[in-house]
């Protein structure tokens, strides 16, 4: 990679278009000045054009010489790329589990475009996909595209997806994110969270309190509802105190300690910078943190992940591709076959952010956990489903099925994934 880095640095430093652009602009300036001179005195046109020929030709030659250096640098960079990343054939279609399910790919592309705010592109893509709907053929080991939880997923899988509803929802999301990140305006986000308080509480979300806490901080430092600095910032702590009295009541049960810490900062309002509460009022990443939390909760209430599945799949595939290609070559040389259908034969070193554990399968009952049958962790650290825990304990002490440890059912703790 050092060779590639060296070539990139050389392109940026020397073999770039800045010199060519300068020479072309110089030629344009000469022509513009000549045109203005001829417009003022048409009789001098032959003389002006004769004097113009040499400098224009010189500027054009300079621009061409600069472009030669650019082409030379790009050629060297291309050779370095070819040397580092040798051309290897991609896996054939028979190894692609989704080759017979193009509607799944269409759905992923459409959802990615919608959640990125590319509404017009998504609409065009969906129209063209509906005009030529694919004919899926079931492949063993892949999900059935028609067995989806929500109606819009069924519609998209069958090629009759209408994006207007999702487009409207994501338009609201981007409007609120714009207010948060660009305008420093918390009002739309707080209103959205309050309209969905019960759903957010059921998820154990902290979003509403995080937004209200940041609004308290804004008032405290002398900002109004729209994020603008008030003329008399000395009234900021009093306004923050009034806001806390009117809005923090519902948060006392769950966030009592955090509310006490915010109110304790009132005693240091003149020198909060040197107080123990500085982290609340001088956090440069606070706005981005609440924007990220809002995006995550917004997508979760729609039954979607916070990040685009298409982006995650493409990035993970790019990371895994060299390892899988190397494995394919080894298997050809040793004439072996990949015998496991649902498990990779080698470990793929994905980054921690790509490690997902959203589903827990009870090792005793072999069933997936649900909201009614959540995973429970025993004092020994082993986790089983609640129904399995009840069957093993029978109301008394019991032995862990995976270690000698003994415990009672009441000692187990619910695990949130």
C-alpha positions as CSV (number, residue, x, y, z in Angstrom):
1,X,0.0,0.0,0.0
2,X,3.0,2.3,0.4
3,X,3.4,2.5,-3.4
4,X,-0.2,3.5,-3.9
5,X,0.1,6.1,-1.2
6,X,3.2,7.5,-2.8
7,X,1.5,7.7,-6.2
8,X,-1.6,9.5,-4.7
9,X,0.7,12.0,-2.9
10,X,2.5,12.7,-6.2
11,X,-0.8,13.2,-8.1
12,X,-2.0,15.6,-5.4
13,X,1.3,17.5,-5.3
14,X,2.4,17.7,-8.9
15,X,0.4,15.8,-11.5
16,X,-2.9,17.5,-10.9
17,X,-5.2,19.7,-13.0
18,X,-4.5,23.0,-11.1
19,X,-1.8,24.1,-13.6
20,X,-3.9,23.2,-16.6
21,X,-6.9,25.0,-15.2
22,X,-4.7,28.1,-14.6
23,X,-3.4,28.1,-18.2
24,X,-6.8,27.6,-19.7
25,X,-8.2,30.5,-17.6
26,X,-5.3,32.6,-18.8
27,X,-6.3,31.8,-22.4
28,X,-9.9,32.7,-21.7
29,X,-8.8,36.0,-20.1
30,X,-6.7,36.9,-23.2
31,X,-9.6,36.2,-25.6
32,X,-12.0,38.1,-23.4
33,X,-9.7,41.1,-23.3
34,X,-9.2,41.0,-27.1
35,X,-13.0,40.8,-27.7
36,X,-13.6,43.9,-25.5
37,X,-10.8,45.8,-27.4
38,X,-12.3,44.9,-30.8
39,X,-15.7,46.0,-29.6
40,X,-14.3,49.4,-28.6
41,X,-12.4,49.9,-31.9
42,X,-13.4,47.5,-34.7
43,X,-10.8,49.0,-37.1
44,X,-8.0,47.6,-34.9
45,X,-9.3,44.0,-35.2
46,X,-6.6,42.7,-37.6
47,X,-3.8,44.1,-35.4
48,X,-5.4,42.8,-32.2
49,X,-5.9,39.3,-33.6
50,X,-2.3,39.2,-34.9
51,X,-0.9,40.2,-31.5
52,X,-3.2,37.6,-29.8
53,X,-2.0,34.6,-31.8
54,X,1.3,34.0,-30.1
55,X,0.2,34.3,-26.4
56,X,-2.9,32.2,-27.0
57,X,-0.8,29.5,-28.7
58,X,1.7,29.6,-25.9
59,X,-1.1,29.2,-23.2
60,X,-2.6,26.3,-25.1
61,X,0.8,24.5,-25.4
62,X,1.4,25.0,-21.7
63,X,-2.1,23.5,-20.9
64,X,-1.3,20.5,-23.1
65,X,2.1,20.0,-21.5
66,X,0.4,20.0,-18.0
67,X,-2.1,17.5,-19.2
68,X,0.6,15.2,-20.4
69,X,2.0,15.1,-16.8
70,X,-1.5,14.4,-15.5
71,X,-1.9,11.5,-17.9
72,X,1.5,10.2,-17.0
73,X,0.7,10.3,-13.3
74,X,-2.6,8.6,-13.8
75,X,-0.9,5.9,-15.8
76,X,1.6,5.3,-13.1
77,X,-1.1,5.1,-10.5
78,X,-3.1,2.6,-12.7
79,X,0.0,0.4,-13.0
80,X,0.5,0.5,-9.3
81,X,-3.2,-0.5,-8.8
82,X,-2.9,-3.4,-11.2
83,X,0.3,-4.6,-9.5
84,X,-1.2,-4.4,-6.0
85,X,-4.7,-5.8,-6.9
86,X,-4.2,-8.4,-9.5
87,X,-7.2,-9.3,-11.6
88,X,-9.1,-12.3,-10.2
89,X,-12.3,-13.8,-11.4
90,X,-15.3,-13.2,-9.2
91,X,-17.3,-16.2,-7.9
92,X,-19.6,-17.7,-10.4
93,X,-23.4,-17.3,-10.2
94,X,-23.9,-20.8,-8.9
95,X,-22.2,-19.7,-5.7
96,X,-24.5,-16.7,-5.3
97,X,-27.4,-17.6,-2.9
98,X,-29.3,-14.5,-4.1
99,X,-28.9,-15.0,-7.8
100,X,-32.4,-16.5,-8.0
101,X,-33.9,-13.8,-5.7
102,X,-33.4,-10.5,-7.6
103,X,-36.4,-9.0,-5.9
104,X,-34.5,-9.1,-2.6
105,X,-31.7,-7.0,-4.2
106,X,-34.3,-4.6,-5.7
107,X,-35.8,-4.1,-2.2
108,X,-32.4,-3.5,-0.7
109,X,-31.5,-0.9,-3.3
110,X,-34.9,0.8,-3.1
111,X,-34.7,1.0,0.7
112,X,-31.1,2.3,0.6
113,X,-32.1,5.1,-1.8
114,X,-35.1,6.1,0.3
115,X,-33.3,6.1,3.6
116,X,-30.5,8.2,2.0
117,X,-33.0,10.8,1.0
118,X,-32.6,10.1,-2.8
119,X,-36.4,10.1,-3.3
120,X,-36.5,10.9,-7.0
121,X,-33.9,8.2,-7.8
122,X,-35.8,5.7,-5.6
123,X,-39.1,6.5,-7.3
124,X,-37.5,6.0,-10.8
125,X,-35.8,2.8,-9.7
126,X,-39.1,1.3,-8.3
127,X,-41.0,2.3,-11.4
128,X,-38.5,0.5,-13.7
129,X,-38.4,-2.5,-11.4
130,X,-42.2,-2.7,-11.4
131,X,-42.3,-2.4,-15.2
132,X,-40.0,-5.4,-15.5
133,X,-40.8,-7.5,-12.4
134,X,-38.3,-10.4,-11.8
135,X,-39.5,-14.0,-11.7
136,X,-37.9,-15.5,-8.6
137,X,-37.0,-19.1,-8.2
138,X,-36.7,-20.4,-4.6
139,X,-33.2,-21.2,-3.5
140,X,-32.5,-23.4,-0.4
141,X,-31.2,-21.6,2.6
142,X,-32.4,-18.1,1.5
143,X,-35.4,-16.2,3.0
144,X,-38.7,-16.3,1.1
145,X,-39.2,-12.7,-0.2
146,X,-42.9,-13.0,0.3
147,X,-42.8,-13.8,4.0
148,X,-42.4,-10.3,5.4
149,X,-43.7,-8.6,8.5
150,X,-45.1,-5.4,7.0
151,X,-47.3,-4.7,4.0
152,X,-44.8,-2.4,2.3
153,X,-42.2,-5.1,2.4
154,X,-44.6,-7.6,0.8
155,X,-45.4,-5.0,-1.9
156,X,-41.8,-4.3,-2.7
157,X,-40.9,-8.0,-2.8
158,X,-43.7,-8.6,-5.2
159,X,-42.8,-5.6,-7.4
160,X,-45.9,-3.5,-6.4
161,X,-44.2,-1.3,-3.8
162,X,-45.4,2.2,-3.4
163,X,-42.7,4.4,-1.9
164,X,-44.8,7.4,-1.1
165,X,-45.5,6.5,2.6
166,X,-41.8,5.7,3.3
167,X,-40.7,8.7,1.4
168,X,-42.9,10.9,3.5
169,X,-41.6,9.4,6.7
170,X,-38.0,9.7,5.7
171,X,-38.6,13.3,4.6
172,X,-39.7,14.0,8.1
173,X,-36.6,12.4,9.5
174,X,-34.3,14.4,7.3
175,X,-36.2,17.6,8.2
176,X,-35.7,16.9,11.9
177,X,-32.0,16.0,11.4
178,X,-31.5,19.2,9.4
179,X,-33.0,21.2,12.3
180,X,-30.8,19.4,14.8
181,X,-27.5,19.5,12.9
182,X,-27.7,22.7,11.0
183,X,-30.1,25.0,12.9
184,X,-29.5,23.7,16.4
185,X,-33.2,23.5,16.9
186,X,-34.5,20.8,19.2
187,X,-38.2,21.6,19.0
188,X,-39.2,19.3,16.1
189,X,-37.3,16.3,17.6
190,X,-38.8,16.8,21.0
191,X,-42.3,17.0,19.6
192,X,-41.6,13.8,17.6
193,X,-40.4,12.0,20.7
194,X,-43.3,13.2,22.8
195,X,-45.8,11.9,20.3
196,X,-44.2,8.5,20.6
197,X,-43.4,8.4,24.3
198,X,-45.1,5.1,25.0
199,X,-43.3,3.3,22.2
200,X,-39.9,4.7,23.1
201,X,-40.4,3.8,26.8
202,X,-41.4,0.3,25.8
203,X,-38.1,0.1,23.9
204,X,-36.1,1.4,26.9
205,X,-35.1,4.4,24.8
206,X,-33.3,7.5,26.3
207,X,-34.0,9.7,23.4
208,X,-36.7,12.0,24.9
209,X,-34.6,12.7,28.0
210,X,-31.5,13.3,26.0
211,X,-33.3,15.9,23.9
212,X,-34.8,17.6,26.9
213,X,-31.5,17.6,28.7
214,X,-29.8,19.2,25.7
215,X,-32.6,21.8,25.6
216,X,-31.9,22.5,29.3
217,X,-28.2,23.0,28.5
218,X,-29.1,25.4,25.6
219,X,-31.2,27.5,27.9
220,X,-28.6,27.4,30.6
221,X,-25.8,28.8,28.3
222,X,-28.2,31.5,27.0
223,X,-29.6,30.0,23.7
224,X,-33.3,30.2,22.8
225,X,-35.6,27.5,21.2
226,X,-34.1,28.0,17.8
227,X,-30.5,27.8,19.0
228,X,-29.8,31.5,18.8
229,X,-27.9,33.3,21.5
230,X,-30.1,35.5,23.7
231,X,-29.3,39.2,24.3
232,X,-29.1,38.8,28.0
233,X,-27.5,35.4,28.7
234,X,-27.6,36.0,32.4
235,X,-31.2,35.0,32.4
236,X,-30.3,31.6,30.9
237,X,-30.0,29.7,34.2
238,X,-33.3,31.0,35.4
239,X,-34.9,30.0,32.1
240,X,-33.3,26.6,32.4
241,X,-34.6,26.2,35.9
242,X,-38.1,27.0,34.8
243,X,-37.8,24.5,31.9
244,X,-36.6,21.8,34.3
245,X,-39.6,22.4,36.6
246,X,-42.1,22.2,33.8
247,X,-40.5,19.3,31.7
248,X,-38.4,17.1,34.0
249,X,-41.2,15.8,36.2
250,X,-42.0,12.7,34.1
251,X,-38.2,11.8,34.1
252,X,-37.8,11.7,37.9
253,X,-38.4,8.0,38.3
254,X,-36.0,6.9,35.7
255,X,-33.5,9.7,35.4
256,X,-33.6,11.2,38.9
257,X,-29.8,11.2,39.4
258,X,-29.2,12.9,36.0
259,X,-31.8,15.5,36.8
260,X,-30.2,16.2,40.2
261,X,-26.8,16.7,38.6
262,X,-28.3,19.2,36.1
263,X,-30.0,21.1,38.9
264,X,-26.7,21.0,40.9
265,X,-25.0,22.9,38.1
266,X,-27.2,25.9,38.9
267,X,-24.9,26.7,41.9
268,X,-22.0,27.0,39.5
269,X,-23.7,29.1,36.8
270,X,-21.0,31.8,36.9
271,X,-18.0,29.4,36.5
272,X,-19.6,26.2,35.2
273,X,-16.4,25.8,33.0
274,X,-14.4,24.9,36.2
275,X,-17.2,22.9,37.9
276,X,-17.7,19.2,38.1
277,X,-20.6,19.6,35.6
278,X,-18.5,20.9,32.8
279,X,-19.1,17.8,30.7
280,X,-22.8,18.6,30.3
281,X,-22.3,22.1,29.0
282,X,-19.1,21.8,27.0
283,X,-19.7,18.7,24.9
284,X,-18.8,19.3,21.3
285,X,-20.3,16.0,20.2
286,X,-23.7,16.4,22.0
287,X,-25.6,17.5,18.9
288,X,-24.2,14.7,16.8
289,X,-25.0,12.2,19.6
290,X,-28.6,13.2,19.8
291,X,-28.9,13.2,16.0
292,X,-27.5,9.6,15.9
293,X,-29.9,8.5,18.7
294,X,-32.8,10.1,16.9
295,X,-31.9,8.3,13.6
296,X,-31.6,5.0,15.4
297,X,-34.9,5.3,17.2
298,X,-36.7,6.6,14.1
299,X,-35.6,3.7,12.0
300,X,-36.3,1.2,14.8
301,X,-39.9,2.3,15.0
302,X,-40.2,1.6,11.3
303,X,-38.7,-1.8,11.9
304,X,-35.4,-0.9,10.2
305,X,-31.8,-0.8,11.3
306,X,-30.1,2.5,11.9
307,X,-27.6,1.8,9.1
308,X,-28.4,0.8,5.6
309,X,-28.4,-3.0,5.2
310,X,-27.1,-2.5,1.6
311,X,-24.2,-0.5,2.8
312,X,-23.4,-2.9,5.5
313,X,-23.6,-5.9,3.2
314,X,-21.5,-4.3,0.5
315,X,-18.8,-3.2,3.0
316,X,-18.7,-6.6,4.7
317,X,-18.6,-8.3,1.4
318,X,-15.7,-6.2,0.3
319,X,-13.8,-7.0,3.5
320,X,-14.6,-10.7,3.2
321,X,-14.0,-11.1,-0.6
322,X,-10.1,-11.5,-0.5
323,X,-10.4,-14.2,2.1
324,X,-13.1,-16.0,0.3
325,X,-11.3,-15.9,-3.0
326,X,-8.2,-17.3,-1.4
327,X,-10.3,-20.0,0.2
328,X,-11.8,-20.8,-3.2
329,X,-8.3,-21.2,-4.8
330,X,-7.2,-23.5,-1.9
331,X,-10.3,-25.6,-2.3
332,X,-9.6,-26.0,-6.0
333,X,-6.0,-27.0,-5.4
334,X,-6.9,-29.6,-2.7
335,X,-10.1,-30.7,-4.5
336,X,-12.2,-30.2,-1.4
337,X,-15.8,-28.9,-1.1
338,X,-17.6,-26.5,1.2
339,X,-19.8,-28.8,3.2
340,X,-21.4,-26.4,5.6
341,X,-24.4,-24.5,4.2
342,X,-25.2,-22.0,7.0
343,X,-21.6,-21.4,8.3
344,X,-18.5,-19.9,6.8
345,X,-15.5,-22.3,6.7
346,X,-13.1,-19.6,7.8
347,X,-13.4,-16.6,10.2
348,X,-13.9,-13.2,8.5
349,X,-12.3,-10.4,10.5
350,X,-15.1,-7.8,10.4
351,X,-14.9,-4.7,12.5
352,X,-16.7,-4.6,15.9
353,X,-19.5,-2.4,14.5
354,X,-20.5,-5.2,12.2
355,X,-21.0,-7.8,14.9
356,X,-24.7,-8.2,15.4
357,X,-26.4,-10.3,18.1
358,X,-30.0,-9.3,17.7
359,X,-31.3,-12.9,17.9
360,X,-30.8,-15.3,20.8
361,X,-31.4,-19.0,20.5
362,X,-31.9,-20.9,23.8
363,X,-29.3,-23.6,24.1
364,X,-31.8,-25.8,26.0
365,X,-35.0,-25.5,24.0
366,X,-33.3,-24.6,20.7
367,X,-35.9,-21.8,20.1
368,X,-35.4,-18.1,19.4
369,X,-36.2,-15.7,22.2
370,X,-39.2,-13.4,21.9
371,X,-40.5,-10.5,24.0
372,X,-42.7,-13.0,25.8
373,X,-39.8,-15.5,26.2
374,X,-36.7,-13.3,26.7
375,X,-33.2,-14.5,27.4
376,X,-32.3,-14.7,31.1
377,X,-28.8,-14.7,32.5
378,X,-28.1,-16.8,35.6
379,X,-25.6,-15.7,38.3
380,X,-23.0,-18.1,36.8
381,X,-23.1,-16.1,33.5
382,X,-24.9,-18.6,31.3
383,X,-28.0,-17.5,29.4
384,X,-31.2,-19.5,28.6
385,X,-34.7,-18.6,27.6
386,X,-37.2,-17.7,30.4
387,X,-39.5,-20.7,29.6
388,X,-36.5,-23.0,29.9
389,X,-35.6,-21.3,33.2
390,X,-39.1,-21.9,34.6
391,X,-39.1,-25.5,33.6
392,X,-35.7,-26.2,35.1
393,X,-36.3,-24.3,38.4
394,X,-39.9,-25.3,39.1
395,X,-40.0,-22.5,41.6
396,X,-37.0,-23.6,43.6
397,X,-33.2,-23.8,43.4
398,X,-31.8,-25.6,40.4
399,X,-28.4,-26.5,38.8
400,X,-27.3,-24.7,35.7
401,X,-27.4,-27.1,32.7
402,X,-23.9,-26.0,31.6
403,X,-21.9,-25.7,34.9
404,X,-22.1,-26.8,38.5
405,X,-23.4,-23.5,39.7
406,X,-26.8,-23.4,41.5
407,X,-29.2,-20.5,41.7
408,X,-32.8,-19.5,42.1
409,X,-35.1,-18.3,39.4
410,X,-35.4,-14.9,41.1
411,X,-31.6,-14.4,40.8
412,X,-31.7,-14.5,37.0
413,X,-31.6,-11.2,35.1
414,X,-33.3,-10.3,31.8
415,X,-30.9,-9.7,28.9
416,X,-31.6,-6.9,26.4
417,X,-30.1,-7.5,23.0
